[in-house]
Amino acid sequence: MLQTNGNAKVKSISVIIPVYNEKDNVRELYTELKEVLSYNYAELIFIDDGSSDGTDAVLRELKQNDDNVHVIKFNRHLGKSEALSSGFKYASGDYVITMDGDLQDDPKEIPDFLNEIEKGNDMVVGWKFIRKDPITKRIPSKIFNRLTAFLTGVKIHDFNCCFKIYKKEVVKNLRIYGELHRYIPALAYWKGYNVGEMKINHRPRKHGKTKYGAMRLVTGFLDLITIKFIMSYAKRPFHLFGFAGLSLTGIGFISGVYLLYAKYVLNELIGGRPLLFLTMLLVFLGIQLFSIGIIGEILISKNGTD
C-alpha cells in the first residue's frame, strides 16, 4: 500500500462499490482493482442494490475465491444512498474509497487519490474533467454542479462523482438517505471537514445501460433545497421560522390597523370582510412559526448540552 516515506504507517483501505445490474462489469472491475491494490491491506465491499440480471451470482463467486471481498445484498432496489450508507457502516479501513461499478471509474486513479488525501484533506472528490457520457447527461449535471457550488459554498466541479476517497472518521459521521449521496461533499463540508478534488480519467461505458433518468432532475433539485436548508438553518432554526413568523405577524398587524381605521374612522362594516379572516390567519400563523423557531432552538441547545 502507498507510503509517503520509509517511516510512514501503512494505511488500510476499504473500497465500496454499489452495483445495480452490472453483471458484465463487476468481474473486470475486480481484476483491475486487484492489479492496483495490495490485498493485504484492502477490502472490497460490493453492495448489490437489488440486481435482477445475475450480478449477485458473479459477486458470490468472487467472494468465494477472495477473503477480502465482501458482499452486501439488498432484496430490492433501494438506491445509491442506502447502498453507500451500508458500505460506510461496514467499512473498517483507515481510508474509504467509493466508486461506481460500471467500469467508468478507473482504478488506476487510486494511488493519486491516496496522495491527495495525504496532503491534508479529509475527503477528495473526483472531477470527471473530460466526461464520457451523453450530452443529455452532461448538461443537466453541469447546471446542477454550478448551482450546488453557489448555494453551498463548496467550490468543487463534480458533486455527484462517486469516485471519492475519505478518511474513516468522515464516513462514520455522515448520515445519508433518499438521494443525498449527490451532496456528500456539501454535507462533509457542513460538518467541518476539508473537501478537495482532483481530475480523474473518466471512461465510456462498455457494458449495460446508464441508470440516469429524467426524474433525477426533479429529485435532485428537491434534495438541493434540503441540503441548503440543512446547511443554513439546521443549527439555527429560529433564523428561518422566526423571520417567517415575524413577517406574517407584521403583515397581519398592518392589515389589522387598516381594518381598525376602516371601522372607526371610515365607519365601514368589517365583520364579514375577507381581509378580517386573512388578518387573523396571518397573525395566528406568524405566532405558530415564531413558536416553532423557539422550540427548535431549545431542542438544539438541549441536545448540545446533553
C-alpha positions in Angstrom: 0.0 0.0 0.0 1.1 3.6 -0.6 3.6 5.0 1.7 4.8 8.6 1.6 8.2 7.8 3.1 10.1 4.9 4.7 8.6 5.6 8.1 5.0 6.1 7.1 2.4 3.9 8.6 0.7 1.6 6.1 -2.9 2.5 5.8 -5.7 0.0 5.3 -8.3 0.7 2.6 -11.9 -0.1 2.1 -13.3 0.2 -1.4 -17.1 0.5 -1.5 -18.8 -0.3 -4.8 -22.6 0.0 -5.2 -23.8 -2.1 -8.1 -27.2 -2.4 -9.8 -27.5 -4.8 -12.8 -23.8 -4.7 -13.6 -23.2 -8.4 -14.2 -20.9 -7.8 -17.2 -18.8 -5.3 -15.4 -18.1 -6.4 -11.9 -15.6 -9.2 -12.7 -13.5 -7.0 -14.9 -13.6 -4.2 -12.3 -12.5 -6.7 -9.6 -9.5 -7.7 -11.8 -8.5 -4.1 -12.3 -8.7 -3.4 -8.6 -6.6 -6.4 -7.8 -3.9 -5.1 -10.1 -3.8 -1.8 -8.3 -4.3 -2.7 -4.6 -2.3 -4.7 -2.2 -4.8 -7.1 -0.8 -3.0 -7.4 2.5 -4.4 -4.0 3.4 -7.5 -3.6 1.2 -11.1 -4.9 1.4 -13.6 -4.7 -1.4 -17.2 -4.2 -0.4 -19.7 -4.7 -3.1 -23.3 -3.6 -2.4 -25.7 -5.4 -4.7 -28.6 -3.0 -4.8 -31.4 -5.4 -5.7 -29.9 -6.5 -9.1 -32.0 -8.8 -11.2 -29.5 -9.7 -14.0 -27.4 -12.2 -12.2 -24.9 -9.8 -10.7 -25.3 -11.5 -7.3 -24.1 -14.8 -8.7 -20.9 -13.2 -10.0 -20.3 -11.5 -6.7 -20.8 -14.7 -4.8 -18.1 -16.4 -6.9 -15.7 -13.5 -6.3 -16.3 -13.7 -2.6 -15.7 -17.5 -2.5 -12.3 -17.1 -4.2 -11.1 -14.0 -2.2 -11.5 -13.4 1.5 -11.0 -9.7 1.0 -14.2 -9.4 -1.0 -17.4 -8.7 1.0 -20.9 -8.6 -0.4 -23.9 -6.9 1.0 -27.1 -7.8 -0.9 -30.4 -5.9 -0.8 -33.5 -7.8 -1.6 -34.9 -4.9 -3.6 -33.5 -1.8 -5.2 -33.1 0.9 -2.5 -30.9 3.4 -4.3 -27.3 4.5 -4.0 -27.7 6.4 -0.8 -28.8 3.3 1.1 -26.0 1.3 -0.6 -23.3 3.8 0.4 -24.7 4.1 3.9 -24.5 0.3 4.4 -21.0 0.3 3.0 -19.9 3.2 5.3 -21.2 1.2 8.3 -19.4 -2.0 7.2 -16.0 -0.4 6.2 -13.1 -0.9 8.5 -10.3 0.8 6.5 -8.4 3.9 7.5 -9.3 5.3 4.1 -12.6 4.6 2.4 -12.9 4.8 -1.4 -16.2 4.8 -3.2 -16.6 4.2 -6.9 -19.2 3.1 -9.4 -19.4 -0.5 -10.7 -19.8 0.3 -14.4 -16.1 0.5 -15.2 -16.3 4.2 -16.0 -14.1 4.9 -12.9 -10.5 3.9 -13.5 -8.9 2.1 -10.5 -5.5 3.3 -11.6 -6.5 6.7 -10.1 -6.5 5.2 -6.6 -2.8 5.9 -5.9 -3.3 9.6 -6.8 -6.3 9.7 -4.5 -4.2 8.4 -1.7 -1.5 11.0 -2.4 -4.1 13.8 -2.5 -5.7 12.9 0.9 -2.3 12.7 2.5 -1.9 16.5 1.7 -4.3 17.4 4.5 -7.8 16.8 3.0 -10.4 14.8 4.9 -12.0 13.8 1.6 -11.2 14.2 -2.1 -13.8 14.2 -4.8 -13.1 13.0 -8.4 -13.7 15.5 -11.1 -14.6 14.0 -14.5 -12.8 16.7 -16.4 -13.4 15.1 -19.7 -16.7 13.3 -19.2 -17.5 10.3 -21.5 -21.3 10.5 -21.1 -24.1 11.6 -23.5 -24.7 15.3 -23.7 -28.2 14.7 -22.2 -26.4 13.7 -19.1 -23.6 16.2 -19.1 -25.5 19.4 -19.5 -28.0 18.9 -16.6 -25.1 17.7 -14.4 -23.1 20.8 -15.2 -26.0 23.0 -14.3 -26.7 21.3 -11.0 -23.0 21.3 -10.1 -22.7 25.0 -10.6 -26.0 25.7 -8.7 -24.9 23.4 -5.9 -21.5 25.1 -5.6 -23.2 28.5 -5.5 -25.7 27.6 -2.9 -23.5 25.5 -0.6 -20.2 27.4 -0.9 -18.3 24.2 -1.7 -16.1 25.1 -4.7 -15.8 21.8 -6.5 -16.9 20.8 -10.0 -18.4 17.4 -9.7 -20.5 16.8 -6.6 -22.2 13.6 -7.8 -19.0 11.8 -8.9 -19.0 8.6 -6.9 -15.2 8.2 -7.2 -14.1 9.7 -3.9 -11.7 9.0 -1.0 -12.5 9.7 2.7 -10.8 9.4 6.0 -12.6 6.9 8.1 -13.9 9.4 10.5 -15.7 11.3 7.8 -17.9 8.3 6.6 -18.6 7.3 10.2 -20.1 10.8 10.8 -22.2 11.1 7.7 -25.8 10.2 7.5 -27.2 10.0 4.0 -30.7 8.9 2.9 -33.0 9.4 -0.1 -30.9 10.9 -2.8 -28.5 12.8 -0.6 -25.5 10.9 -1.9 -25.2 13.5 -4.6 -24.4 16.1 -2.0 -22.0 14.2 0.3 -19.2 16.9 -0.3 -21.6 19.6 1.0 -22.6 17.5 4.0 -19.0 16.8 4.9 -18.1 20.5 4.5 -21.0 21.5 6.7 -19.6 19.1 9.4 -16.3 20.9 9.3 -14.2 18.6 7.1 -11.8 19.7 4.4 -13.0 18.8 0.9 -10.6 18.7 -2.0 -10.9 17.5 -5.6 -8.7 16.1 -8.3 -9.1 15.5 -12.0 -9.7 11.8 -12.9 -9.8 9.7 -16.1 -13.4 9.0 -17.0 -14.1 6.1 -19.3 -17.0 5.4 -21.6 -19.4 2.7 -20.5 -18.6 -0.7 -22.0 -21.5 -2.9 -20.9 -25.0 -2.3 -19.7 -27.1 0.8 -19.7 -26.9 4.0 -17.6 -29.3 4.3 -14.7 -29.7 8.0 -15.3 -33.3 9.2 -15.8 -35.3 12.4 -16.2 -36.8 12.0 -12.7 -33.4 12.5 -11.2 -33.6 16.2 -12.3 -36.6 16.7 -10.1 -35.4 14.7 -7.1 -32.0 16.3 -7.4 -33.5 19.8 -7.2 -35.6 18.9 -4.2 -32.6 17.4 -2.5 -30.6 20.5 -3.2 -33.3 22.5 -1.3 -32.9 20.0 1.6 -29.2 20.4 1.6 -29.4 24.2 1.6 -31.9 24.1 4.5 -29.6 21.8 6.5 -26.5 23.9 5.9 -28.2 27.2 6.6 -30.8 26.5 9.3 -30.3 23.1 10.9 -28.4 24.6 13.8 -30.3 27.9 13.9 -34.0 27.2 13.0 -35.1 30.4 14.7 -33.4 32.4 11.9 -35.9 30.8 9.4 -39.1 30.3 11.4 -38.6 33.4 13.5 -38.2 35.6 10.4 -41.1 34.0 8.6 -43.2 34.3 11.8 -42.4 38.0 12.3 -43.1 38.7 8.7 -46.5 37.2 8.7 -47.4 38.7 12.0 -46.2 42.1 10.8 -48.4 41.9 7.7 -51.3 40.8 9.8 -50.7 43.7 12.2 -50.7 46.2 9.3 -53.9 44.8 7.8 -55.4 44.9 11.3 -54.5 48.6 11.7 -56.2 49.3 8.4 -59.3 47.4 9.5 -59.5 49.5 12.7 -59.1 52.6 10.6 -61.9 51.5 8.3 -64.2 50.7 11.2 -63.7 53.7 13.4 -62.7 56.4 11.0 -64.5 55.5 7.8 -67.4 53.9 9.7 -67.3 50.8 7.4 -68.5 47.4 8.4 -65.6 44.9 8.7 -67.3 41.8 10.3 -67.8 39.9 7.0 -64.8 41.2 5.1 -62.3 38.5 3.8 -59.5 40.8 4.9 -60.5 40.3 8.6 -60.2 36.5 8.3 -56.9 36.8 6.4 -55.6 39.1 9.1 -56.5 36.6 11.8 -54.9 33.8 9.8 -51.7 35.7 9.3 -51.3 36.6 13.0 -52.0 33.0 14.1 -49.6 31.5 11.5 -46.9 34.1 12.5 -47.2 33.2 16.2 -47.0 29.5 15.4 -43.9 29.8 13.2 -42.3 32.1 15.8 -43.0 29.4 18.5 -41.7 26.6 16.3 -38.4 28.5 15.9 -38.1 29.0 19.6 -38.8 25.3 20.3 -36.2 24.3 17.7 -33.6 26.4 19.3 -34.4 24.9 22.7 -34.1 21.4 21.3 -30.8 22.1 19.7 -29.5 23.8 22.8 -30.6 20.8 24.9 -29.0 18.2 22.6 -25.8 20.2 22.6 -25.5 20.1 26.3 -26.5 16.5 26.9 
